[in-house]
Every structure is written in C-alpha cells, then in structure tokens.
C-alpha cells in the first residue's frame, strides 16, 4: 500500500523534470524549427509539428519562452499545411493569455494579425476553429480588440458564421450555476465551431464604438442581426430562468461564455444603425385618430385644451373602420375573447426596458450601465405593476406581496409562474399595468414618434392597463405629463378633478403629494367606450373604474392604452429661455477664454449664471414658464405650424419682458446665499444644461460649479457693486439682443440631439422583443 501511494507522486515529478529539460534547450529547438522551415516542408513536417507542440507546452511554464517564436508566426500562419497553421494559431491563443505585454506585442504585429484573420476563410473547419479560438483569446485586451476591428476581423467572422451556422434547433440554454439570469448561457448541441464563432463575434461587436458599428456593411450587419435574433428566439422559451440545461446533464452541448445579456447587447448594438425599425405615421393619420376628422380639429385642440382642460373625442363604429390608428397593435394582441390568453400572449417573453437618462447623448453610456442585465425578464414596478384600489381605503395594494417600494433591495423578476399569477390577480380584481409599449411594439412606437414630433418633444411614452369588471386600479392621482387615454376594449368611467394650482407639475418632479384632497374641487365625468380618446393635462387629479352595474351591453372589463406627452425640462419655456441665454452667452465667452481670470470677465461669466438663477426664481411662480414650447413641432403642416409659431413668438417675448422687469439682483443673491448655507446646489434646475454644454466648454476651464460658487462668494465680498452692475448689463443685453428665429433653430437642433439617442434606444429595445 505504501509503494502504491508514493509511485504516482514520483511519476509526476519525473514528468515535470523532463518538461523543464526541454524548456532549457529552447534555443536549440528554435534553431531546429528554423532549419526545418527552410527545407522542403513536406519532408520536415513531422519535425516542425513536434517543435511547435513543444513550444506550445513551454508557454505553460514561462512567458519568456514566447519571444523566440513570435517572429515566425506570420510564416507559420501562411503555411499551406493545415497542421502547421493550426499549431501556430494555438500558440497565438496560448501566448495571448500569458501576459498583457505579450498580448499587446502579438496584437501590434499587423502581419500576424492579418494572417490569423485570413485563416478564418480556410476550407478546413479545424483550422477555422483554431483561428477563431486564437482571435477570442487575443481579444482579452482592449488594445487587441481594437487591432482586430481595424483589420476587419469582425466582418470576416460574421461572413464565416453566416456560411457555417445552419441548425437553429441546435441552440439551447445552459447553466453552470444557480440558474439565475446572470448564469444563463447560450449553448450549441454538437456544434463547437458555431459556438466559438458566435462567442468571438459577440465579444467584438460589444467592443465596437458607434463609428465602428456604423461602418459594418449594412447587408452584413442586417444579416447577422437577423440570425442573432433567431438564435435568441430559439432559446427564449427558457429565458425566464426555467428549464436551462445543466452543463453536466447533456454532454453533447458545446458550452460557451455567451451570456443571455451578452447576446442581447450585441443585438441592441447592431440595431442602433439598422434600417428604421419603425416609421413615423403621417400627421393626418394621427390627427384623425386622436383629435377627430375636422380639418381644424388639431388647431382647435391646441387653442382650447392643450395644457388647459380635459378633452374627449367620442368615436363611432364608422370612424373606427376608417381611422383606427391602433388596428395593427390590436391584431398583434391575438385577441380571441379570453382575458387569460390576452394576458399570457402580452406578457410572455417580454424583457425589461431599463430607463435611460433624459440628457444622455451617447447610447453606449447606457449600455455600459445595464450590460449585465440587458435582456432580463420584466421587473416589477419598473416594467409592470399589479394593483387595485379599494373604495373604502382609497389606497393602492399590490398583488405581489414581496414588493415593498421602500425596502426592495433586489429586482423582482417576473417568471413564467408569475405571469400565471397575474391571471389569478386579474380574477381577484387587480389591474395589470404594463409600461413601455413604445419599446415593445413597432406599431405603438410609430404612433408615439409621430405624436412626439407633432408636439416638438423628444419622446412619448405608452402604457397598457387591463382592469377587470367592477374594479379600480390606480388610486386618484395626477401626472407630471399630459395623457391621451385610448380605449381599446371594453369601457371605463373616468373622473377628472380641477387642477389644485396654476403651476403645471414638472417632469421628474416630486409627486408624493399627488393624491390631493378633491372633495371641494370641481369634477367632470367621462365614460369611455371602445375607440374613444380622453385627453388629461398634467396636474389634473383623476381616477377611473370599470362598469359598476351600468347596463349598456359592455363586457365590464377595460383595456386601455395611454400615450404620455413628456415635456422635458429643456423643452418647457423656462428651459428654452435658459438655452437661449446659454447660446447668447457663448458669444461673450469665446473671446475671453484666455482672459478668464480677469476681473471684468469673471463678473460677466458669474452674472450669466446669476441670470440663470433669476429665471428659475420667476418660473417657480409664473405658470407661463412651465408650459411646453412647441417651436420644434416641425412635422406639422405648413399652415398649421405658421399659426402655431405666431403664438409661440408672442409667448417668448412676453417671457423676455418678464425677465427684463422682474429679475432683481438682490433677490437672486439672497436665493444663492440661502442655497449655499443649506448646502444645496443653486444651479440644480439647469443641471441638464451643464451636462449638455460640458463637452463644448471642456477647454475653457470654467465648467465646475464649485469654482463658480467660489468666485461668486469672492466677488460678492470684494466687488458686490461691480457684480450688480455687470448683472444688470448682462440682463439688459440679453433681453435686447436675443433673436426668436435663432431660438427656433437652436431648439430644433437640441431636439434632434435628444431624439437621436432615444431612437437608438427604441431600435435596440424593439429588436430585443422582435421574434419573441
């Protein structure tokens, strides 16, 4: 027994000693390899292969063994003998993992990289497999990724994958861990080459910047995007963290490191510059659908109802046959009269739509934030709510008891079982509310995009609400956005109360007090049937319930969709005036970049910031500054826009007059001092403007708000009178020199900046829902 216990250890020791001996004679080995390559490869092929095998093994012992072979890699990769080419590719793969320095040295050799990429077109699948694995190993560093991309490795990989991969049914999910979303991987049954190719493709796609994504040939990008969607869809029935294959349960599964979120990110990225996934509808179509068939219906709405009072459009069956803008969406629901089947078909397979910052100008920043979660199942409260309001308590209760808004630490993903629970919840009187339909249905995205263009806003949101008979979903509340309630199926009774104050609530503002006391407020009741549309301005408290015994032949339940006009801060009149001041002040800042430390220039720059604060002070009490600016509503017919722009011009100059007459230096200074004492940011209201202008102002040294506050305190202490004089001069010049037509142009440019990122986001999210 003792002899058997010692023998294996001794054997291992002798083997290690042999390897070290081989490693110590690398110079001789290199000379032998070089001599063999100089002779006829056919006769020296066995020797070359043995040398390469020993070099490959030596990499496991010391990184210094890599140096001799690097110079020969281009020659070895160009060999007509597949075994030599494969061995060279395997050496590159192993060497790339030895150290970052060696990885960079290999990637820096353009001949080596080019020859390696050329192996991907070999007719020998084993050579392609080795080359693909070498590219994947080389891609562990950002530098190598960029080198491979610069030599079109991604294009070559995409082309090869499209030629080789044929069996969608081989795609599966596998898990090596606890079957959480993060542990789910894409696998291929008995197809290791497809697994390796897709693994490498996703790594390089997800390493691309926007320019590199845009430079992928359109036909190739769309072909691979379609294939990735099919692969994802083929595994989607397991996507909700159910039924994944364990790595040791099915031995023929070729595992990969392609996480579900990694594949989702690649699909999202390729969709950014894909052909427009949704096309805006003509103005006339949306106008008839939401505002009626009269030629002046939209103009009448804008003059009498927009941000002023509720508006009801009652539709007849004849209207619906001709002007139903939701017909395509309704058909996609596969409605067969069964609410459970409607719920199942609507919720099954949906992925979460994570919010994107309103001022975000680079879609890749968003992807970096959510890359490990992209493509995950819908999340409670973020994507969906299941709530009801009891008539006695007037408080909302959630069906999912695990959800506690104040203390929820982990996201609550909705699995297949939870979707079935939603059906049970509906039977118990709960409303199912689904957010973000404009990211999930191309037909809704088209309506939302058209509506956003009509109102000159960056985006329009769309939510769906399914309410059972004799029930109320959300409690009485008001919104920070204007809403068009579109009744799809059934009917619902709405009560809209008069607005409690003159000021419109701001988007993203605090709505904790939105459940206001409406016992003494005026109210209007509206009964919506299929096809009807109700407009509710922001700030108007409202609540809705389904049929309470009204014998009108309606089915009792309700399915309605809301289209939300989200007036973001830069496109309220206050934001437009802030942006106008910023653009005007740029003409003052450019000449003084070199003299920014001079007293006169500091006085001017600080005065501009104080005028921003002054505008914010006025807007807190003046309703006009809170209203939406519509100067960027360029999709409107010419005659409609011309009438609208005249009203916008009048509004703008009314606001300029208020700034000229009401901005007081002493009030502004006091406001700033109080904010500083309370450790608050006096410029918080224009945070979006700071983010927007940060890139353009990065070189003038005057972008940090802490410096501005420091200069302000110093100037007030030493030169208060001069600062007041500079402030009055800045105010006077701005009010006199600002040009309305320039404001219209700059507002349109700003809108396009905002919409560009939103459209890229929508394209990506629509792709993640396509074919699921």
C-alpha positions, 0 to 999 in steps of 0.5 A: 500500500505504501509503494502504491501511494508514493509511485504516482507522486514520483511519476509526476515529478519525473514528468515535470523534470523532463518538461523543464529539460526541454524548456532549457534547450529552447534555443536549440529547438528554435534553431531546429524549427528554423532549419526545418522551415527552410527545407522542403516542408513536406519532408520536415513536417513531422519535425516542425509539428513536434517543435511547435507542440513543444513550444506550445507546452513551454508557454505553460511554464514561462512567458519568456519562452514566447519571444523566440517564436513570435517572429515566425508566426506570420510564416507559420500562419501562411503555411499551406499545411493545415497542421502547421497553421493550426499549431501556430494559431494555438500558440497565438491563443496560448501566448495571448493569455500569458501576459498583457505585454505579450498580448499587446506585442502579438496584437501590434504585429499587423502581419500576424494579425492579418494572417490569423484573420485570413485563416478564418476563410480556410476550407478546413473547419479545424483550422477555422476553429483554431483561428477563431479560438486564437482571435477570442483569446487575443481579444482579452485586451482592449488594445487587441480588440481594437487591432482586430476591428481595424483589420476587419476581423469582425466582418470576416467572422460574421461572413464565416458564421453566416456560411457555417451556422445552419441548425437553429434547433441546435441552440439551447440554454445552459447553466453552470450555476444557480440558474439565475439570469446572470448564469444563463448561457447560450449553448450549441448541441454538437456544434463547437465551431458555431459556438466559438464563432458566435462567442468571438463575434459577440465579444467584438461587436460589444467592443465596437464604438458607434463609428465602428458599428456604423461602418459594418456593411449594412447587408452584413450587419442586417444579416447577422442581426437577423440570425442573432435574433433567431438564435435568441428566439430559439432559446427564449422559451427558457429565458425566464430562468426555467428549464436551462440545461445543466452543463453536466446533464447533456454532454453533447452541448458545446458550452460557451461564455455567451451570456443571455445579456451578452447576446442581447447587447450585441443585438441592441448594438447592431440595431442602433444603425439598422434600417428604421425599425419603425416609421413615423405615421403621417400627421393626418393619420394621427390627427384623425385618430386622436383629435377627430376628422375636422380639418381644424380639429388639431388647431382647435385642440391646441387653442382650447385644451392643450395644457388647459382642460380635459378633452374627449373625442367620442368615436363611432363604429364608422370612424373606427373602420376608417381611422383606427390608428391602433388596428395593427397593435390590436391584431398583434394582441391575438385577441380571441375573447379570453382575458387569460390568453390576452394576458399570457400572449402580452406578457410572455417573453417580454424583457425589461426596458431599463430607463435611460437618462433624459440628457444622455447623448451617447447610447453606449453610456447606457449600455455600459450601465445595464450590460449585465442585465440587458435582456432580463425578464420584466421587473416589477414596478419598473416594467409592470405593476399589479394593483387595485384600489379599494373604495373604502381605503382609497389606497393602492395594494399590490398583488405581489406581496414581496414588493415593498417600494421602500425596502426592495433591495433586489429586482423582482423578476417576473417568471413564467409562474408569475405571469400565471399569477397575474391571471389569478390577480386579474380574477381577484380584481387587480389591474395589470399595468404594463409600461413601455409599449413604445419599446415593445411594439413597432406599431405603438412606437410609430404612433408615439414618434409621430405624436412626439414630433407633432408636439416638438418633444423628444419622446412619448411614452405608452402604457397598457392597463387591463382592469377587470369588471367592477374594479379600480386600479390606480388610486386618484392621482395626477401626472407630471405629463399630459395623457391621451387615454385610448380605449381599446376594449371594453369601457371605463368611467373616468373622473377628472378633478380641477387642477389644485394650482396654476403651476403645471407639475414638472417632469421628474418632479416630486409627486408624493403629494399627488393624491390631493384632497378633491372633495371641494374641487370641481369634477367632470365625468367621462365614460369611455367606450371602445375607440374613444380618446380622453385627453388629461393635462398634467396636474389634473387629479383623476381616477377611473373604474370599470362598469359598476352595474351600468347596463349598456351591453359592455363586457365590464372589463377595460383595456386601455392604452395611454400615450404620455406627452413628456415635456422635458425640462429643456423643452418647457419655456423656462428651459428654452429661455435658459438655452437661449441665454446659454447660446447668447452667452457663448458669444461673450465667452469665446473671446475671453477664454484666455482672459478668464481670470480677469476681473471684468470677465469673471463678473460677466461669466458669474452674472450669466449664471446669476441670470440663470438663477433669476429665471428659475426664481420667476418660473417657480411662480409664473405658470407661463414658464412651465408650459411646453414650447412647441417651436420644434413641432416641425412635422406639422403642416405648413399652415398649421405650424405658421399659426402655431409659431405666431403664438409661440413668438408672442409667448417668448417675448412676453417671457423676455419682458418678464425677465427684463422687469422682474429679475432683481439682483438682490433677490437672486443673491439672497436665493444663492446665499440661502442655497449655499448655507443649506448646502444645496446646489443653486444651479440644480434646475439647469443641471441638464444644461451643464451636462449638455454644454460640458463637452463644448466648454471642456477647454475653457476651464470654467465648467465646475460649479464649485469654482463658480460658487467660489468666485461668486462668494469672492466677488460678492465680498470684494466687488458686490457693486461691480457684480450688480452692475455687470448683472444688470448689463448682462440682463439688459443685453440679453433681453435686447439682443436675443433673436426668436428665429435663432431660438427656433433653430437652436431648439430644433437642433437640441431636439434632434440631439435628444431624439437621436439617442432615444431612437437608438434606444427604441431600435435596440429595445424593439429588436430585443422583443422582435421574434419573441 
